[in-house]
Every structure is written in structure tokens, then in C-alpha cells.
Amino acid sequence: MGAKDVMRKGARGASAFLASKAVERLVTPENTQRVVDAVRDAHLGRRAKQAAARMTPPKRPSRSEQLRRTLDQIERIVREDTTGSFTDEQTGQWLRTAGSLRNSLDMTQVRRGKDRRTRTQDLEARVNALYEEVFQAAMPQD
């Protein structure tokens, strides 16, 4: 496999990942309600209006669930390393950090009140920093 094939494969993986993040941000309860309202207001048949009435907006995932999904994506990117650009040391460090953040998130969920909120915000910042680090390393360098 040539260098161009590796870069193409890495670019496809990165673009698929970005597309999934974009869809995740677009499918919100507000946007689903807009679709339902547009179908209801349009001059469509009875069946289309009944189908729109049965649509239920998706539940917005909690902040902790969003962090778990991001950690899953980080681990998937690191394990699948399509570009071959990660060293074993980087891979091990990122997986250990992701595991540690996941454990911290689990421990935070046991807590209640303001302390839980501030710890979750701190974890969110740390998860986002790890995500940025891994994503920048996964992008092919020119």
C-alpha cells in the first residue's frame, strides 16, 4: 500500500468521523420538531400528517453520555489507526488517559449537586483536549 493510499484511507476515516459529528449535532429535539411542524403546515395528505404526528423527538443525551461517546470515538480512532502514524507509546498513553477519564466520569456520576457539575465540566475540558490531540495526530501531515 502506497503513501497515497494510506493518506486517502486516513482522509476517508476522518471525513466519516466528521460527518457523524455533524449529524449528531443536527438531530436535535428542536430540529425534529421543526420537521414535524413543516409537515403539519404543508398541504400534504392525511397519511403524511399522521406519520408526522407519530414522530417523537429524540432524547438529548446527557453531558456524561456525550462524554462517553467522545471517549468511545477516541478509543476507536486510536485502535484503528488507519494512517499508521501513531507510535506504540502514543497509543498506550492515549488509551490509558481515555480509561482514566472514563473511570473519573463513572466516579463523578455517583456524586450529587454542584460538585458533580464542576467535576463534569472539568472532565469535559480534559476529554475535548484529548480528542483534539488525537484528531490532530490522526490527520495526514503534508
CNS distance restraints for C-alpha pairs under 8 A (distance, minus, plus):
assign (resid   1 and name CA) (resid   5 and name CA) 6.08 0.50 0.50
assign (resid   1 and name CA) (resid   6 and name CA) 6.92 0.50 0.50
assign (resid   2 and name CA) (resid   6 and name CA) 6.44 0.50 0.50
assign (resid   3 and name CA) (resid   7 and name CA) 6.18 0.50 0.50
assign (resid   4 and name CA) (resid   8 and name CA) 6.00 0.50 0.50
assign (resid   5 and name CA) (resid   9 and name CA) 6.03 0.50 0.50
assign (resid   6 and name CA) (resid  10 and name CA) 6.09 0.50 0.50
assign (resid   6 and name CA) (resid  82 and name CA) 7.06 0.50 0.50
assign (resid   6 and name CA) (resid  83 and name CA) 5.48 0.50 0.50
assign (resid   7 and name CA) (resid  11 and name CA) 5.98 0.50 0.50
assign (resid   7 and name CA) (resid  83 and name CA) 6.45 0.50 0.50
assign (resid   7 and name CA) (resid 140 and name CA) 6.06 0.50 0.50
assign (resid   8 and name CA) (resid  12 and name CA) 6.14 0.50 0.50
assign (resid   9 and name CA) (resid  13 and name CA) 6.29 0.50 0.50
assign (resid   9 and name CA) (resid  82 and name CA) 6.57 0.50 0.50
assign (resid   9 and name CA) (resid  83 and name CA) 7.18 0.50 0.50
assign (resid  10 and name CA) (resid  14 and name CA) 6.12 0.50 0.50
assign (resid  10 and name CA) (resid  82 and name CA) 5.50 0.50 0.50
assign (resid  10 and name CA) (resid  83 and name CA) 5.28 0.50 0.50
assign (resid  10 and name CA) (resid 138 and name CA) 7.48 0.50 0.50
assign (resid  10 and name CA) (resid 139 and name CA) 7.09 0.50 0.50
assign (resid  10 and name CA) (resid 140 and name CA) 6.93 0.50 0.50
assign (resid  11 and name CA) (resid  15 and name CA) 6.00 0.50 0.50
assign (resid  11 and name CA) (resid 139 and name CA) 7.27 0.50 0.50
assign (resid  11 and name CA) (resid 140 and name CA) 7.39 0.50 0.50
assign (resid  12 and name CA) (resid  16 and name CA) 6.06 0.50 0.50
assign (resid  13 and name CA) (resid  17 and name CA) 6.14 0.50 0.50
assign (resid  13 and name CA) (resid  82 and name CA) 7.66 0.50 0.50
assign (resid  14 and name CA) (resid  18 and name CA) 6.18 0.50 0.50
assign (resid  14 and name CA) (resid 138 and name CA) 7.90 0.50 0.50
assign (resid  14 and name CA) (resid 139 and name CA) 7.29 0.50 0.50
assign (resid  15 and name CA) (resid  19 and name CA) 6.05 0.50 0.50
assign (resid  16 and name CA) (resid  20 and name CA) 6.24 0.50 0.50
assign (resid  17 and name CA) (resid  21 and name CA) 6.39 0.50 0.50
assign (resid  18 and name CA) (resid  22 and name CA) 6.22 0.50 0.50
assign (resid  19 and name CA) (resid  23 and name CA) 6.23 0.50 0.50
assign (resid  20 and name CA) (resid  24 and name CA) 6.09 0.50 0.50
assign (resid  21 and name CA) (resid  25 and name CA) 6.34 0.50 0.50
assign (resid  22 and name CA) (resid  26 and name CA) 6.27 0.50 0.50
assign (resid  23 and name CA) (resid  27 and name CA) 6.14 0.50 0.50
assign (resid  24 and name CA) (resid  28 and name CA) 7.82 0.50 0.50
assign (resid  26 and name CA) (resid  31 and name CA) 7.01 0.50 0.50
assign (resid  27 and name CA) (resid  31 and name CA) 6.35 0.50 0.50
assign (resid  27 and name CA) (resid  32 and name CA) 6.78 0.50 0.50
assign (resid  27 and name CA) (resid  58 and name CA) 7.73 0.50 0.50
assign (resid  28 and name CA) (resid  32 and name CA) 6.19 0.50 0.50
assign (resid  28 and name CA) (resid  57 and name CA) 7.42 0.50 0.50
assign (resid  28 and name CA) (resid  58 and name CA) 6.74 0.50 0.50
assign (resid  28 and name CA) (resid  59 and name CA) 7.97 0.50 0.50
assign (resid  28 and name CA) (resid  60 and name CA) 6.79 0.50 0.50
assign (resid  29 and name CA) (resid  33 and name CA) 6.11 0.50 0.50
assign (resid  29 and name CA) (resid  57 and name CA) 4.82 0.50 0.50
assign (resid  29 and name CA) (resid  58 and name CA) 5.72 0.50 0.50
assign (resid  29 and name CA) (resid  59 and name CA) 6.84 0.50 0.50
assign (resid  29 and name CA) (resid  60 and name CA) 6.93 0.50 0.50
assign (resid  30 and name CA) (resid  34 and name CA) 6.29 0.50 0.50
assign (resid  30 and name CA) (resid  57 and name CA) 7.85 0.50 0.50
assign (resid  31 and name CA) (resid  35 and name CA) 6.43 0.50 0.50
assign (resid  32 and name CA) (resid  36 and name CA) 6.33 0.50 0.50
assign (resid  32 and name CA) (resid  56 and name CA) 7.89 0.50 0.50
assign (resid  32 and name CA) (resid  57 and name CA) 5.58 0.50 0.50
assign (resid  32 and name CA) (resid  58 and name CA) 7.79 0.50 0.50
assign (resid  33 and name CA) (resid  37 and name CA) 6.08 0.50 0.50
assign (resid  33 and name CA) (resid  57 and name CA) 6.65 0.50 0.50
assign (resid  34 and name CA) (resid  38 and name CA) 6.06 0.50 0.50
assign (resid  35 and name CA) (resid  39 and name CA) 6.22 0.50 0.50
assign (resid  36 and name CA) (resid  40 and name CA) 6.15 0.50 0.50
assign (resid  36 and name CA) (resid  52 and name CA) 5.26 0.50 0.50
assign (resid  36 and name CA) (resid  53 and name CA) 7.02 0.50 0.50
assign (resid  36 and name CA) (resid  55 and name CA) 7.23 0.50 0.50
assign (resid  37 and name CA) (resid  41 and name CA) 6.06 0.50 0.50
assign (resid  38 and name CA) (resid  42 and name CA) 6.00 0.50 0.50
assign (resid  39 and name CA) (resid  43 and name CA) 7.94 0.50 0.50
assign (resid  39 and name CA) (resid  44 and name CA) 7.23 0.50 0.50
assign (resid  39 and name CA) (resid  48 and name CA) 7.32 0.50 0.50
assign (resid  39 and name CA) (resid  49 and name CA) 6.47 0.50 0.50
assign (resid  39 and name CA) (resid  52 and name CA) 6.52 0.50 0.50
assign (resid  40 and name CA) (resid  44 and name CA) 7.81 0.50 0.50
assign (resid  40 and name CA) (resid  49 and name CA) 5.59 0.50 0.50
assign (resid  40 and name CA) (resid  52 and name CA) 6.94 0.50 0.50
assign (resid  44 and name CA) (resid  48 and name CA) 6.27 0.50 0.50
assign (resid  44 and name CA) (resid  49 and name CA) 6.93 0.50 0.50
assign (resid  45 and name CA) (resid  49 and name CA) 6.57 0.50 0.50
assign (resid  46 and name CA) (resid  50 and name CA) 6.19 0.50 0.50
assign (resid  47 and name CA) (resid  51 and name CA) 6.11 0.50 0.50
assign (resid  48 and name CA) (resid  52 and name CA) 6.19 0.50 0.50
assign (resid  49 and name CA) (resid  53 and name CA) 6.17 0.50 0.50
assign (resid  50 and name CA) (resid  54 and name CA) 6.41 0.50 0.50
assign (resid  51 and name CA) (resid  55 and name CA) 6.56 0.50 0.50
assign (resid  61 and name CA) (resid  65 and name CA) 5.79 0.50 0.50
assign (resid  61 and name CA) (resid  66 and name CA) 6.27 0.50 0.50
assign (resid  62 and name CA) (resid  66 and name CA) 6.28 0.50 0.50
assign (resid  63 and name CA) (resid  67 and name CA) 6.24 0.50 0.50
assign (resid  63 and name CA) (resid 120 and name CA) 7.92 0.50 0.50
assign (resid  64 and name CA) (resid  68 and name CA) 6.20 0.50 0.50
assign (resid  64 and name CA) (resid 105 and name CA) 7.17 0.50 0.50
assign (resid  64 and name CA) (resid 109 and name CA) 7.96 0.50 0.50
assign (resid  64 and name CA) (resid 120 and name CA) 7.37 0.50 0.50
assign (resid  65 and name CA) (resid  69 and name CA) 6.24 0.50 0.50
assign (resid  66 and name CA) (resid  70 and name CA) 6.25 0.50 0.50
assign (resid  67 and name CA) (resid  71 and name CA) 6.17 0.50 0.50
assign (resid  67 and name CA) (resid 124 and name CA) 6.62 0.50 0.50
assign (resid  67 and name CA) (resid 127 and name CA) 7.08 0.50 0.50
assign (resid  68 and name CA) (resid  72 and name CA) 6.16 0.50 0.50
assign (resid  68 and name CA) (resid 102 and name CA) 7.08 0.50 0.50
assign (resid  69 and name CA) (resid  73 and name CA) 6.22 0.50 0.50
assign (resid  70 and name CA) (resid  74 and name CA) 6.18 0.50 0.50
assign (resid  70 and name CA) (resid 127 and name CA) 7.50 0.50 0.50
assign (resid  70 and name CA) (resid 131 and name CA) 7.53 0.50 0.50
assign (resid  71 and name CA) (resid  75 and name CA) 6.19 0.50 0.50
assign (resid  71 and name CA) (resid  98 and name CA) 6.17 0.50 0.50
assign (resid  71 and name CA) (resid 102 and name CA) 7.35 0.50 0.50
assign (resid  71 and name CA) (resid 127 and name CA) 7.11 0.50 0.50
assign (resid  71 and name CA) (resid 131 and name CA) 7.94 0.50 0.50
assign (resid  72 and name CA) (resid  76 and name CA) 6.12 0.50 0.50
assign (resid  73 and name CA) (resid  77 and name CA) 6.13 0.50 0.50
assign (resid  74 and name CA) (resid  78 and name CA) 6.21 0.50 0.50
assign (resid  74 and name CA) (resid  98 and name CA) 7.62 0.50 0.50
assign (resid  74 and name CA) (resid 131 and name CA) 6.15 0.50 0.50
assign (resid  74 and name CA) (resid 134 and name CA) 7.07 0.50 0.50
assign (resid  75 and name CA) (resid  79 and name CA) 6.02 0.50 0.50
assign (resid  75 and name CA) (resid  94 and name CA) 7.95 0.50 0.50
assign (resid  75 and name CA) (resid  95 and name CA) 6.39 0.50 0.50
assign (resid  75 and name CA) (resid  98 and name CA) 7.18 0.50 0.50
assign (resid  76 and name CA) (resid  80 and name CA) 5.94 0.50 0.50
assign (resid  77 and name CA) (resid  81 and name CA) 5.85 0.50 0.50
assign (resid  77 and name CA) (resid 134 and name CA) 7.84 0.50 0.50
assign (resid  77 and name CA) (resid 138 and name CA) 7.81 0.50 0.50
assign (resid  78 and name CA) (resid  86 and name CA) 7.80 0.50 0.50
assign (resid  78 and name CA) (resid  91 and name CA) 6.12 0.50 0.50
assign (resid  78 and name CA) (resid  94 and name CA) 7.55 0.50 0.50
assign (resid  78 and name CA) (resid  95 and name CA) 7.52 0.50 0.50
assign (resid  78 and name CA) (resid 134 and name CA) 7.46 0.50 0.50
assign (resid  79 and name CA) (resid  91 and name CA) 7.58 0.50 0.50
assign (resid  81 and name CA) (resid  85 and name CA) 7.23 0.50 0.50
assign (resid  81 and name CA) (resid  86 and name CA) 6.90 0.50 0.50
assign (resid  81 and name CA) (resid 138 and name CA) 7.36 0.50 0.50
assign (resid  83 and name CA) (resid 138 and name CA) 7.02 0.50 0.50
assign (resid  83 and name CA) (resid 140 and name CA) 7.21 0.50 0.50
assign (resid  85 and name CA) (resid 137 and name CA) 7.45 0.50 0.50
assign (resid  85 and name CA) (resid 138 and name CA) 7.01 0.50 0.50
assign (resid  86 and name CA) (resid  90 and name CA) 6.11 0.50 0.50
assign (resid  86 and name CA) (resid  91 and name CA) 6.32 0.50 0.50
assign (resid  86 and name CA) (resid 137 and name CA) 7.36 0.50 0.50
assign (resid  86 and name CA) (resid 138 and name CA) 7.67 0.50 0.50
assign (resid  87 and name CA) (resid  91 and name CA) 6.19 0.50 0.50
assign (resid  88 and name CA) (resid  92 and name CA) 6.07 0.50 0.50
assign (resid  89 and name CA) (resid  93 and name CA) 6.10 0.50 0.50
assign (resid  90 and name CA) (resid  94 and name CA) 6.04 0.50 0.50
assign (resid  91 and name CA) (resid  95 and name CA) 6.14 0.50 0.50
assign (resid  92 and name CA) (resid  96 and name CA) 6.09 0.50 0.50
assign (resid  93 and name CA) (resid  97 and name CA) 6.07 0.50 0.50
assign (resid  94 and name CA) (resid  98 and name CA) 6.04 0.50 0.50
assign (resid  94 and name CA) (resid 130 and name CA) 7.67 0.50 0.50
assign (resid  94 and name CA) (resid 134 and name CA) 7.79 0.50 0.50
assign (resid  95 and name CA) (resid  99 and name CA) 6.10 0.50 0.50
assign (resid  96 and name CA) (resid 100 and name CA) 6.09 0.50 0.50
assign (resid  97 and name CA) (resid 101 and name CA) 6.12 0.50 0.50
assign (resid  98 and name CA) (resid 102 and name CA) 6.10 0.50 0.50
assign (resid  98 and name CA) (resid 127 and name CA) 7.78 0.50 0.50
assign (resid  98 and name CA) (resid 130 and name CA) 7.99 0.50 0.50
assign (resid  99 and name CA) (resid 103 and name CA) 6.22 0.50 0.50
assign (resid 100 and name CA) (resid 104 and name CA) 6.17 0.50 0.50
assign (resid 101 and name CA) (resid 105 and name CA) 6.06 0.50 0.50
assign (resid 101 and name CA) (resid 123 and name CA) 7.02 0.50 0.50
assign (resid 101 and name CA) (resid 126 and name CA) 7.98 0.50 0.50
assign (resid 101 and name CA) (resid 127 and name CA) 7.20 0.50 0.50
assign (resid 102 and name CA) (resid 106 and name CA) 6.27 0.50 0.50
assign (resid 103 and name CA) (resid 107 and name CA) 6.25 0.50 0.50
assign (resid 104 and name CA) (resid 108 and name CA) 6.04 0.50 0.50
assign (resid 104 and name CA) (resid 123 and name CA) 7.77 0.50 0.50
assign (resid 105 and name CA) (resid 109 and name CA) 6.29 0.50 0.50
assign (resid 105 and name CA) (resid 120 and name CA) 7.19 0.50 0.50
assign (resid 105 and name CA) (resid 123 and name CA) 7.12 0.50 0.50
assign (resid 106 and name CA) (resid 110 and name CA) 6.99 0.50 0.50
assign (resid 107 and name CA) (resid 111 and name CA) 7.29 0.50 0.50
assign (resid 108 and name CA) (resid 116 and name CA) 5.87 0.50 0.50
assign (resid 108 and name CA) (resid 119 and name CA) 6.71 0.50 0.50
assign (resid 108 and name CA) (resid 120 and name CA) 6.90 0.50 0.50
assign (resid 109 and name CA) (resid 116 and name CA) 7.04 0.50 0.50
assign (resid 111 and name CA) (resid 115 and name CA) 7.36 0.50 0.50
assign (resid 111 and name CA) (resid 116 and name CA) 5.53 0.50 0.50
assign (resid 112 and name CA) (resid 116 and name CA) 5.49 0.50 0.50
assign (resid 113 and name CA) (resid 117 and name CA) 6.79 0.50 0.50
assign (resid 114 and name CA) (resid 118 and name CA) 6.31 0.50 0.50
assign (resid 115 and name CA) (resid 119 and name CA) 6.13 0.50 0.50
assign (resid 116 and name CA) (resid 120 and name CA) 6.03 0.50 0.50
assign (resid 117 and name CA) (resid 121 and name CA) 6.23 0.50 0.50
assign (resid 118 and name CA) (resid 122 and name CA) 6.23 0.50 0.50
assign (resid 119 and name CA) (resid 123 and name CA) 6.12 0.50 0.50
assign (resid 120 and name CA) (resid 124 and name CA) 6.02 0.50 0.50
assign (resid 121 and name CA) (resid 125 and name CA) 6.36 0.50 0.50
assign (resid 122 and name CA) (resid 126 and name CA) 6.37 0.50 0.50
assign (resid 123 and name CA) (resid 127 and name CA) 5.99 0.50 0.50
assign (resid 124 and name CA) (resid 128 and name CA) 6.08 0.50 0.50
assign (resid 125 and name CA) (resid 129 and name CA) 6.15 0.50 0.50
assign (resid 126 and name CA) (resid 130 and name CA) 6.25 0.50 0.50
assign (resid 127 and name CA) (resid 131 and name CA) 6.10 0.50 0.50
assign (resid 128 and name CA) (resid 132 and name CA) 6.16 0.50 0.50
assign (resid 129 and name CA) (resid 133 and name CA) 6.24 0.50 0.50
assign (resid 130 and name CA) (resid 134 and name CA) 6.18 0.50 0.50
assign (resid 131 and name CA) (resid 135 and name CA) 5.93 0.50 0.50
assign (resid 132 and name CA) (resid 136 and name CA) 5.97 0.50 0.50
assign (resid 133 and name CA) (resid 137 and name CA) 6.29 0.50 0.50
assign (resid 134 and name CA) (resid 138 and name CA) 6.09 0.50 0.50
assign (resid 135 and name CA) (resid 139 and name CA) 6.36 0.50 0.50
